């Protein structure tokens, strides 16, 4: 008797939460019956009876993935029935190689891609992976089918410190093209930083990434100590080997709570005069957890200042810069000199491509505003001035702290250009 086998997928998440896949060798599958993705994140409502189905809080960490036709398929929603949204997917410190178009069955083409992502998943992080794939695309993104009112974009996308080679297109968006145009359409406000895209055209990608030739990528170590955290770009081999030997990675410590008062010094050496206008990018000097707290390392925008606050050029009236990629748990200090005690209005110049999050303003550690919500303005560079009235401020030199409290539907608080006291 002749027996045949179809190994079309190796791991599928259809209704799963709080899962860690670590220290495994994941290998040997091909395109047959389906496209041959090794690991799928695709929420599925079984027979229309389980609308609560969700895929969230999944970590794929420190594994070897090899001898496969394609690797990851990440879908935000079930395209056939009601489910919850895919969110909080972390793909970190994996060694991925021999992803090949050769792994196919008759009439089933293997694409050799590292990942395909669409239908609006949220908060996907791909970091410190080494990937050698033979397909024409590293990551393909598409719109897909989402519920009414939901976005097809992937919000909160982070792509950092990965070692890739671009066989033809690199990051590619269906019906859009490669690089920055794809990110603007399918992953607005994404953090793409510290990656090696060997063979790619740097003009098509955000600054802050590396673009050696394929020959350089194969023969040299240009990525040593070049990651945003000071380590090598790509997989940490020692951490990978420890996981393969059975030593799991301890969870990261929680971020430190904000200190109750200042300790930072004014940017430029002189306190900002209030009433007046202050640019958000001119937060205090003093460093991390003194002048600011940011949940990610490196400046995602790569401009103006060289610490871990994310700053980008703005197209708002007057130009300059804005603070972007702002998320809950972060804060910024501003040393100010207030002319007289009194009750003031606080104007804030904000932008958000959808409903933003909330923050508050403290003076010397005391909340003076209560929660302030960033509204949807129609785009990350579509600016609106919002006002908080009745803000009581003391006279003299003080430290204003903008404390980011809760993310909005966009996965972030919003973009911040300037604030003014009047």
C-alpha positions in Angstrom: 0.0 0.0 0.0 1.2 3.5 -0.9 0.8 6.1 1.8 1.4 9.9 1.3 1.6 12.7 3.9 1.0 16.4 3.6 2.8 18.6 6.2 1.4 22.0 5.3 1.7 23.8 8.6 3.6 22.9 11.8 2.0 25.2 14.4 -1.4 26.9 14.2 -2.8 29.4 16.7 -6.6 29.6 16.1 -7.8 30.3 19.7 -4.8 30.8 22.0 -3.6 33.3 24.7 -0.5 33.7 26.8 1.7 31.2 25.0 5.5 31.0 24.8 7.2 28.8 22.2 10.9 28.7 23.1 14.0 26.5 22.7 12.6 24.3 19.8 13.9 23.2 16.4 10.9 23.8 14.1 11.6 22.2 10.7 10.5 20.3 7.6 7.3 21.4 6.0 6.3 22.2 2.5 3.6 23.8 0.3 0.9 21.2 -0.1 -2.8 21.9 0.2 -1.8 25.4 1.5 1.1 27.8 1.0 3.2 25.9 3.5 3.6 28.5 6.3 5.3 26.9 9.3 3.6 29.0 12.1 0.2 30.6 11.7 -1.6 33.1 13.8 -5.2 33.0 12.4 -8.1 33.4 14.8 -10.9 31.0 13.7 -14.5 30.9 14.9 -15.3 27.2 14.6 -18.5 26.7 12.6 -19.6 30.2 13.6 -20.2 29.2 17.3 -17.2 30.8 19.0 -17.0 34.6 18.4 -14.8 34.9 21.4 -11.9 33.2 19.6 -8.7 35.2 19.8 -5.0 34.9 19.2 -3.0 37.2 21.6 0.0 37.4 23.8 2.0 34.8 21.8 5.8 34.8 22.0 8.0 32.8 19.5 11.4 33.2 21.1 14.9 31.6 20.7 14.0 28.8 18.3 15.7 27.4 15.2 13.3 27.3 12.2 14.7 25.6 9.1 14.0 23.5 6.0 10.6 25.1 5.3 8.7 26.7 2.4 7.6 29.8 4.4 7.6 30.8 8.0 5.0 33.1 9.6 1.4 33.9 8.5 -0.2 36.6 10.8 -3.9 37.5 10.2 -5.7 40.0 12.3 -9.2 38.5 12.1 -11.1 35.5 10.8 -12.2 36.4 7.3 -15.3 34.1 7.4 -16.8 34.6 10.9 -16.7 36.9 13.9 -13.7 36.7 16.2 -11.5 38.9 18.3 -8.4 40.7 17.0 -5.0 39.1 16.9 -2.6 41.2 19.1 0.6 41.2 21.0 2.7 38.8 18.9 6.4 38.8 19.6 8.9 37.0 17.3 12.2 37.4 19.0 15.7 36.0 18.8 15.1 33.2 16.3 17.6 31.7 13.8 15.7 31.1 10.5 17.4 29.5 7.5 16.8 27.4 4.5 13.4 29.0 3.8 13.2 27.8 0.2 11.0 27.8 -2.9 12.3 24.2 -3.3 9.9 22.9 -0.6 6.8 22.4 -2.7 4.4 19.7 -3.9 3.1 19.4 -7.5 0.8 22.3 -8.3 1.7 24.0 -5.0 4.2 26.8 -5.3 6.4 27.6 -2.3 7.1 31.3 -1.9 10.1 31.2 0.4 8.9 34.2 2.4 9.8 35.0 6.0 6.3 36.3 6.8 3.0 37.5 5.4 0.9 39.8 7.5 -2.5 41.4 6.9 -6.1 41.9 8.0 -5.1 44.3 10.8 -3.3 42.4 13.5 -2.1 44.7 16.3 1.2 45.2 18.2 3.4 42.8 16.3 7.1 42.9 17.3 9.8 41.2 15.2 13.2 41.7 16.8 16.7 40.3 16.9 16.1 37.5 14.3 18.6 36.2 11.8 16.8 35.3 8.6 18.1 33.7 5.4 15.3 33.1 3.0 15.4 32.4 -0.7 12.0 33.9 -1.7 11.6 37.2 -3.4 10.1 39.0 -0.4 11.1 39.1 3.3 7.7 40.3 4.7 4.6 40.7 2.5 1.8 42.8 3.8 -1.8 43.0 2.5 -5.1 44.6 3.4 -7.4 41.6 3.9 -10.9 41.4 5.4 -11.7 43.1 8.7 -14.9 43.8 10.6 -16.8 47.0 9.9 -15.1 50.0 11.5 -11.8 48.2 11.9 -8.6 49.1 10.1 -6.7 46.8 7.7 -3.5 48.4 8.9 -1.1 46.8 11.4 -0.9 49.3 14.2 2.0 49.1 16.7 4.3 47.3 14.4 8.0 47.1 15.6 10.8 45.7 13.3 14.1 46.1 15.1 17.6 44.7 15.0 16.9 41.9 12.5 19.5 40.5 10.1 17.8 40.1 6.7 18.8 39.9 3.0 16.7 41.4 0.3 16.5 38.9 -2.6 14.3 41.2 -4.6 11.7 43.3 -2.7 12.4 43.1 1.1 9.3 44.6 2.8 6.6 44.6 0.2 3.0 45.7 0.2 0.4 44.2 -2.1 -0.6 46.6 -4.8 1.6 49.3 -3.2 5.3 48.5 -3.6 8.4 48.2 -1.5 9.7 49.9 1.6 8.5 53.2 2.9 5.3 53.3 0.7 4.3 49.9 2.0 4.9 50.9 5.6 2.9 54.1 5.3 -0.1 52.2 3.9 -0.1 48.9 5.9 1.9 49.8 9.1 1.6 53.6 9.7 3.8 54.9 12.5 5.8 51.6 12.6 9.2 51.5 14.3 11.7 50.1 11.7 15.1 50.6 13.2 18.5 48.9 13.5 17.8 46.2 10.9 20.2 45.0 8.2 18.6 44.8 4.8 21.4 43.4 2.7 21.0 44.3 -1.0 18.1 46.8 -0.4 18.0 50.3 -1.7 18.4 52.6 1.3 16.3 55.3 -0.5 13.2 53.1 -0.1 13.5 52.5 3.6 13.5 54.6 6.8 16.8 55.9 8.1 18.5 54.1 11.0 18.9 50.8 9.2 21.9 49.2 7.5 22.1 48.3 3.7 25.3 46.3 2.9 25.6 44.4 -0.3 24.8 40.7 -0.4 28.5 40.0 -0.7 29.3 42.1 2.4 26.5 40.4 4.3 28.0 37.0 3.5 31.6 37.8 4.1 31.9 40.4 6.9 30.6 41.2 10.3 29.3 44.8 9.7 26.4 44.0 12.1 28.6 43.4 15.2 27.6 45.7 18.0 25.3 47.7 15.6 21.9 47.0 17.2 20.0 49.8 18.9 20.8 48.1 22.3 24.5 47.8 21.6 24.5 44.1 20.8 24.9 42.4 17.4 22.1 42.8 14.9 20.3 39.4 14.5 20.1 36.4 16.8 21.9 36.3 20.1 23.6 32.9 19.7 24.3 32.4 23.4 20.7 33.1 24.4 19.5 30.8 21.6 21.8 27.9 22.7 20.8 28.3 26.3 17.1 28.0 25.3 17.8 25.0 23.2 19.5 23.4 26.2 16.4 24.0 28.3 17.1 27.3 30.0 14.1 29.5 29.5 14.4 33.3 29.3 13.2 35.1 32.5 10.5 37.7 31.9 11.8 41.2 31.7 11.5 43.3 34.9 8.6 45.8 34.9 9.5 49.4 34.0 10.5 51.5 37.0 7.8 53.7 38.4 8.1 57.4 37.7 10.0 59.2 40.5 7.8 61.7 42.4 9.9 64.8 41.5 12.5 66.2 39.0 16.3 65.9 39.1 16.6 66.7 35.4 17.9 70.0 34.0 16.4 72.3 31.5 17.1 71.6 27.8 19.5 74.4 26.6 20.3 75.4 30.1 17.5 77.8 30.8 14.0 76.9 32.1 11.2 77.5 29.6 9.2 80.6 30.4 5.5 80.2 31.0 3.1 81.6 29.8 4.6 80.6 26.5 5.1 77.7 24.1 7.4 74.7 24.5 8.3 72.2 21.8 7.8 68.6 23.0 11.2 67.5 21.6 12.9 70.0 24.0 12.3 67.8 27.1 14.9 68.1 29.9 18.5 66.8 29.8 19.6 64.2 32.4 19.0 60.9 30.6 16.7 57.9 31.0 14.6 57.7 34.2 15.8 61.2 35.1 14.6 63.5 32.3 12.4 60.9 30.6 11.3 57.3 30.6 10.8 55.5 27.2 9.8 51.8 26.9 12.0 51.1 23.9 15.7 51.7 23.2 16.9 54.1 20.5 15.3 57.0 18.7 12.8 55.5 16.2 12.8 58.7 14.1 16.5 59.0 14.2 16.6 62.8 14.3 17.3 65.8 16.5 18.4 64.0 19.7 20.4 60.8 20.3 18.7 59.2 23.3 15.7 56.8 23.5 12.9 59.3 23.0 11.4 58.8 19.6 11.5 62.0 17.5 10.6 62.6 13.9 10.3 65.5 11.4 6.9 67.0 11.3 4.9 68.5 8.4 2.9 70.7 10.8 2.8 74.4 10.2 6.3 75.8 11.0 8.0 72.4 10.5 10.5 71.2 13.1 10.0 68.0 15.0 7.5 66.1 17.0 7.7 63.3 19.6 6.1 60.2 18.2 5.4 56.5 19.0 4.4 57.5 22.5 2.9 54.7 24.6 1.6 54.1 28.0 4.2 54.0 30.8 6.4 56.7 29.3 7.0 60.2 30.6 8.8 63.5 29.8 10.1 66.3 32.1 10.2 70.0 31.3 11.8 72.5 33.7 9.8 75.7 33.5 9.7 79.1 35.1 6.1 80.3 35.7 5.6 84.0 35.9 2.8 84.1 38.4 0.6 81.7 40.3 -2.8 81.3 38.7 -5.3 79.3 36.7 -4.3 78.8 33.1 -5.3 77.1 29.9 -3.1 74.5 28.4 -3.0 74.1 24.6 -1.6 70.9 23.1 -0.8 70.2 19.5 -1.5 66.6 18.8 -2.1 64.1 15.9 -3.4 60.6 15.8 -4.6 58.3 13.0 -7.6 57.1 15.0 -8.7 57.4 18.6 -5.6 58.2 20.7 -4.8 57.5 24.3 -4.7 59.5 27.5 -2.0 61.3 29.5 -1.9 63.8 32.4 0.4 66.6 33.4 2.0 66.8 36.9 3.8 69.6 38.5 6.5 68.5 41.0 4.8 65.1 41.1 1.2 66.4 41.7 -1.4 65.8 38.9 -2.7 69.1 37.8 -4.9 68.2 34.8 -6.5 64.8 35.2 -6.7 62.6 32.1 -6.4 64.3 28.7 -7.5 62.4 25.7 -5.8 62.6 22.2 -8.6 62.6 19.6 -8.4 61.0 16.2 -7.2 63.8 13.8 -7.2 61.9 10.5 -3.6 61.0 10.3 -0.2 60.9 12.1 0.7 64.3 10.6 -2.7 65.8 10.6 -2.5 68.2 13.5 -5.1 69.6 15.9 -4.8 71.9 18.9 -6.8 70.7 22.0 -7.2 72.7 25.2 -7.4 71.8 28.9 -8.8 74.7 30.9 -8.7 75.4 34.6 -5.1 74.3 35.2 -3.7 75.7 38.5 0.0 76.4 38.4 2.3 77.8 41.1 4.8 80.6 40.5 8.5 80.1 40.1 10.7 77.2 38.8 9.0 73.8 38.7 9.1 70.5 36.7 6.2 69.7 34.5 5.9 66.0 33.7 3.8 64.6 30.9 2.8 61.1 32.0 1.4 58.7 29.4 -1.4 56.7 31.0 -3.3 54.6 28.5 -3.0 53.7 24.8 -5.9 54.3 22.4 -7.3 52.2 19.6 -4.2 53.0 17.6 -2.0 51.2 20.1 -0.2 54.4 21.1 -1.1 57.7 22.8 -0.5 59.9 19.7 2.0 62.3 18.3 3.0 65.4 20.2 4.3 68.6 18.6 4.1 71.4 21.2 2.3 72.7 24.3 1.5 76.2 25.4 0.4 77.8 28.6 -1.8 80.9 28.4 
